[in-house]
């Protein structure tokens, strides 16, 4: 869902991850983001981070160049390992 002010938009990926948490779901294994013509589109940066945190480095994403692991989508991802030992 997009608004005229993109900062208050709610991407479909955000809704999916929220639903995952609300229903007690586990980890994402594979995700496909498509436009109205069912062609693959790349998630925005915020959503790439959400996908990483809820699917991890091996989660697969369908892209215009094929199915790739998150390590190719977000090669230098920030995750909970970066928070270890920090208070």
C-alpha angles and dihedrals in degrees: 000000000000129000128198085252104058093199091071096042121119112219118214089242090059090052091048093051091045090052090048091056095041092054096045093250126166132227126327113248103180135000134190120195113194138175127230090283090052092248117142117263128185119247117243119257094265091052093047087058091048091050091049093050093048100037106022131212095315097051109119123230125194109228136171088265094048138272113329136174119250090252087073094044096047106015098174098037123175114227143153090290088069089058096053112128094008123118 
